[in-house]
Amino acid sequence: MTAFARRLSALLMTVGLITAACAGAGEEPAALDPNLGGAATRTSATRNAFALPVDGLDPDGRLSFEVGDSFFTKNWVTSPASTKARDGLGPTFNAQACSSCHNLDGRGAPPDDAGDTSTLGLLLRLSVPGAGADGGPVPEPTYGDQLQDRAIRGVEPEGKMAIDWVTESHSFDDGTDYELRRPDVSVADLSQGPLADDVQISPRLAPQVMGAGLLEAIPEESLRAAADPDDADGDGISGRVNIVPDPRTGKPVVGRFGWKANVGTVEGQVAAAFLGDMGITSPLHPDENCNPGDAECLAAPDGGSPEVPEETLGRVVFYNKTLAVPAMRKHEDADVVAGAARFDDLGCAGCHTVGQTTGPSEIAQLSEQTISPHTDLLLHDMGPGLADDRPDFVATGSEWRTPPLWGLGLVPVVNGDRFMLHDGRARSFDEAIMWHGGEGQDAADAFASLEKNERAELIAYLEAL
């Protein structure tokens, strides 16, 4: 697909959100279509905006949703316990429930400073240089691929993460000041000795989870067709698919989830989070997440084998797939409509693809829908400022998956604050945009050159999503 065709497609999808013909001189601007998730859209701007099921689930589907919600929301406990359905926490872990990091199905929050241990939702990925047998990162030899900072009684936590924020002052071209911050991460109180000298550490923020079923339903061929790995059209955008193993089948699939698109399916994401975040085994990951030299961890009681049986895993996966996308707000406001056009003018839609179409799905509300996730699900080089220097399958240390933008305007309503980018460094849309480098540098520069009122139009559009 040529650069012109890609931009035209993005523009047409933006305009395709408009429900009336373009307004003529003196007329009110046309409204935007608020149904960002097609039939899987729900109208809500409350704290529960991310937690609603898609409309029209049959009784069996509604039961699966409610049971999955329970296992997603409620705390897991250590074994042995009278609560047999949800015991098996740990031995080491980061959180006691999925909702600990994805509060109300929303986003996590990074610590405010090095002494802050009150927030959940930011974890540390660990690896050493090289590629494993499956093509993925090589886990750090002692602590594995994720630092667990909590543990059950009788087992020592692996260590503690500490973050100091380094801030820089900048100005837009019109003289308006803004600030950027980046995390300086360190690890203390390591239980099994020091980390490897060549360890690669990357903080990862828990994103909102709604809309995952729709993203999974986008045909793989659509993602491959949008990729331009060698930038053959010369537009400066060279999106690539990540290729990862499906833990269910072992076969390679296109990655869609995770900050580096390192997971291909909702099921794979859920099962990996059960093990890595809560230390809970499943049919896809039957072994406890103990490190080989940690005798206390290896001797700890478990909650069965596996601790999440097939049926329960399926219910949690169904729950994640059928969380509805909140409708766009203020879609008739002139500044929001103007911001939609500016989104394309600046080149944002070159990666944050406004429109996608899902393929067939066993869930009717997800099947063959025209949706507006504002993502191509591809990997893009975002420059040295955002690089974590940690490869992940095909993804290089400076490449990141384009995150979907739907729902970001509601994160402060749901979670109280809004932190963006892979490590939560950005506290506003302005900051998030200005961290864009590499393939996003032209869009960031164009944003910086706007007048204050023009920047406000774009932000109004993003706030409405």
N, C-alpha and C positions, 0 to 999 in steps of 0.2 A: 504494500500500500504506500503510495507516495505521500510526501509531507502535505501537499495540498489536499489530497483525499482524506488524510487523517484529520487535519484541522477542519475541513468542510464537514466531515462526519460528526466531529465533536460539536461544531457550531449548530448543525442541523438537529442534533440531539438536544442541545440547549434550547434552541427555538422550538423543538418538539415538545418541550415542557409547557409552551405557551398555549393556552386554551382558546385564544381568539386570534383573529388576524392582527398583523402589526398595526399599532395605532397610527392614525394619520395626524396631520398637523392640528394641534389644539385638542386632540382627544386624549383620554386617560390611557396610560400604558396598559397593555394586555396583562392579564394575570398569568402566573405560572401554575402548572399542574402540581398540586401538593402531594400526589400519590407516588412518593419516591420508591416504594416497594411494590408497586402494582397492586395486585389483589392482596398482598401480604402487608399492606399499610394499615396502621391504626391511628386515629386522631387523638392525640394526647400530648399535653405539655406539662404534665405533673411529674412528681418524683417517680412514678411507676411507668413512665413513658417507654422505657426499654424493656419492661418486664411483662408486656401483654402478649398473649398468644395471637396468632393470625386468626381472623374470623373464619367461622364455618367448619371448624374441626368436628368430626363425628364423635359420638360418645367414646369410642375406643381411643381416638386421637386425643380427646380432651383428658381422658384418664392417663394416658402416657405422658402428656404435658404436665399434669399436676404431680404425678409420681416423680418425674424427672426434676421438676422444680424443687420438690422436697429434698432430693438427694443433692441437688446443686446448692441449696440454701442453708440447710441445717448442718451443724458441726458434726464431724466424724469424731469418734472416741477411740481410746486405746483398748487393746485386747488384754485379757478377756473382759467382756462386758455383757450385761444383760441385753443391751441393744445390739443384737447379733446382726441386724441388717446393715448397720453402719459403724461397725468396729473394725479396727485394723489400721488406725492412724499411725503414721511413722514407719519405722523407728525415728528417722529424721524427716523434717518437713519444713515448709515455709508458712503454711496456713492450715486451719482446721476445716475450712469449707471453701468451695469454689467462690461463694459470695464474699468471703473475706477479702479477696482481691478485686472481684467484680461486684462490688456492692450495688445492689438493685440492678444487676446485669450491666453496670456501667464500668467506669475506668478506675484504675488504681491511682495512688498518689505517692510521689517520692518523698523521702524525708526532707524536712526543712533545713536541717544541718546535721553535723556529725553526731550530735548527741540525741537526735530524735529517733525514737524507736516506736512511736505511736501509730505510724502509718503502715499500711500493707498495700501490696500491689506493685512493688518494684523488687525484682530479683536479679541475681548475677549469673549470667552464663559463663562457663569456664571451658577452656580447651587449650591445647598446645598445637603448634604448627603441624601441618600435614593433613591427610585425609584418611578416614577410616575405611574399613572394608566395604561399607555401604556408600562411600563417597562423601559422607558427612564429616563434621568436625571430630577430631580426636579428643576424647575427654581428658581433663587434667588427671594425671596418674593416681593421685591420692583422693581427690574429692569429687571426681566425676565431672559431669557436664553442667552441674548447677549447685551453687552453695546453699545448703539447708541451714538456716540460722535458728531452728527450733528442734526440739527432740522430746520424746516421751521420757517418763521417769526412768532413771537407770541408764540412760544413753546421753552422751554429751553432744550438744549442738556442734556442727562442723566449724562454725565461726560466725563472726558478726561483720556486716557491711557498714561502712561509714562513708558519708558523702560530705564534702565541702563544696560549696558553690562558688565558682569563679565568675565574676561579672565584668562585662565590658560595656562602655557607653558609646553610642553611635548616634547619627542623625540622618533623617531622610533628606532628600535633596531640597525640600522646602524649609529646612532648618529645624523641624520638629525632632525632639530627642526621643530615643528609645534605648532600651537596655537588652543585652543578650547575656545569658548565663550558660555555663556548662558545668557538668559534675566532675569533681576530682574524687575518684573512688579509691577506697582502701579497704583492706580486710584485716581484722584483728581477732585475737583469741582463737586461733586455729587449733582444733583438737587433735589432729594427727600430724603435726609438724608443718613446715613451711610449704607454700605453693611452689610448683616448678618455676625455675628461673625464667623460662620462656612462656609462662602462662599468658593466655589471652582472656581478658575480662571484659564483659559487655553487660551493662545494666539494661534491663528490659521492663517496660511498664505494661501492666495489664490493660488491654483496650476494652471498650464496650463490646458485647458479644452479639447483640441483635443483628439480624440480617444475614447470619452465616449460612443458613440454608439456601438463600438466594445466590450468594456468591459461589457456593459449591455447585449450583445448578447451571452456571454459565458454561456452555460447551467448551471443552478443551481446545477444539479447533478455532474457536473465536479468540482465545488468548494467544494461541500460536500465530494466528493471522495478524494480530495487532503488534507482534514483536518485530523489532528491526535491530537485531543484535549488532550488526556492523554499520549501523547508521547509513544504509545504502542511499537514502534519500537526502542526506546531508543537512537535516534540519536540527542537528544537535541533540536529538532524542533517540536513544538506542535501547529501548526496553527489551528485556530478555525474560524468558520463562526460567524458573528454577525447576530442576528435575529432582524428585525425591522419591524414596521408596514408600509405598503404602504398607503400613505395618500389618494390615489384614491379609494382603495377598503377596507382599514382598515385591510386587512389580513396580517399575518406575512410573510415576505420574507427575503431572504439572503441579507445582506447589502453589497454594493459594492463601494459606494462613500463616500467622507468625510474622514478625517484623522483617524477616528475610525470605518470606514465602517458603519456609522450610518444612511445612506440613501440607499435605495434599487434600485431606478430607476433614470434615467436622469430627468424625469418629476418631481419627488419628490425633486431632488436637485435644479432644476430651480425655482420651486414654493417656496421652503424654502428660497432661496436667494432673491427672489423678496420681500418677507415679511421681513425677518430678516435684510437684507442689505440695502434695499431701502424703506421699509415701504409701500409696494404696495401689495394690496390684490389680490387674485385669487380664482377660484372655489375651490381649495384645501385648501386655508387658507383665508376664507372670512372676518375675523375680524381684525381690525387694531391692530398694535402691541403696543398699549398704556398700560401702567401700571394702575392698578385700581385706584390709588390715584392721578394720574396726570390729573387734571381737564383741563388744557390747551390743552393737547394732545387729550383728549376725545372730546373736543369741536371744534377741528380743522376741516376745510372742507375736504371732501374726493373727489376722482375723479370718483365716481360711485361705484356700488356694483355688482360685484367686479370691481376693477380698471384695472385688466388684464382679459379680457373676454376669454372664452374657445379657440376661434380661435387664438387669439394672443399668448396665452400660448403655444398652439400646434406648432405654427410657431417657437417660440424661442426654444422649445424642439427639433424640427426637425433640426434647425440650429446647436444646440449643438451635436446632434447625428451624423451629416454628416460632421463635420470638419475632414478633412483628416489627417492622420499621416504622418509626413515628412519622407522621405526615409533616410536610413543610409548613412552617408558619409564615404569616405576613406575606403570602405569595402574591397578593395584589398590590403591595406597597411599591410606589414608584422607585424608591432607592434600591429595593431588593431586585426588581426587574432590571434596573440599570446595572446592578452589580453582577447579574447573571451574564449580561453581554460583556462586561468588563473582564469577567473570569475567563472568557474565551479570548478576548483581545490581548490579554497579557500572556497567553500561552499556557495557562494553568490546565486547560482541558487536554493538552497534549499528553499528560500522564494521568491526571485525575479525570479520566473519561467519564463524561456526564452520564451517558446512556449505555446500557447493556441489555441484552435479551437472554433470558434463561431458556434452557432446553427442556425436554420432558423430565418430569419428576414424579415419584410415587406420591408426593404430597401435592394435591391439586393446586393449592394456593401458591406454590412455588413454580409451577409448570408453565413454561412459555409465557413469561411475564416480561413486559418492558419496564425496566427499573432504572433508577438514577443513583447508583452508589458513589459516583465520582471517583472511580479507580479503574485502572487497567489490570490490576493484580500482577503487574510485571515488576522486575527488578530494574532500578535505575541508579546510576552512579551519582551520588549526591555531594561529591566533593570531599576534601579533607576535613572540613569543619565538623561534619557529622560522622566521619568514618570511625568505626570501632576496631578496624584492622583485624577482624575475626571472620574469616571465610565460613560459609555455611552451605554445603553442597556446591551448586554452581555459583552462588552469590559470593562476590569478593568482599573484602573488608570495608569497601566504601559504597557498596550497593545495598539498597533497601527496597522492599516492596512498597508500591504506592498504597498508602492506607486509604480506606473509604472515608469519605467526609460526612456521609449521612448521619444525623444525630448529634454532631459535635456542638451545635448550638444549644442543645439541651443538657449537655454534661454538667454545667453549673447548677441546673435545677435538680438533676438526679443526684449528683455527688458533691455539690457544694463548691468545688473548684474545678478548673479546667487545666489539665497538664497534657501537652502534646509532644509528639516525636517519640522516638523509641525509648528514651530515658526520662521523659517528663520534663525536659529542660525548658520547653516553651510554655509560658503562662498566658499567652494571648495569641490570636491569629497573626498579629503583626510580627511577633517574635518567630512564630513557626515559619512564616513566609521568608523572613530575612535570614533564617538558617539555611535556606536552600542554596546549594552550590552545585558544581558539576552540571548535570543536565537541567537543573532548575535555576541556574544562575541568571539566565536571561530574564526569566519571569520575576525573580527577586529584584533584579535591577530595574525592570519596568515598573514594579510596584513602588520601589523607592523613589522613582522619578515623578510619581503622581502628586497632585495637590491633595491636601488633607481631606477635602470633601470627596474627592475621587477614591481615595483609599477607603473612606467611610462607606461608600457604595459597595465596594467589594466585600468589606467586612459584614455589612448588613445582609448580603446574600449568604455568606458562610454562616452567620448567626441564625438564619432562617432554615438552614438545612437540618 
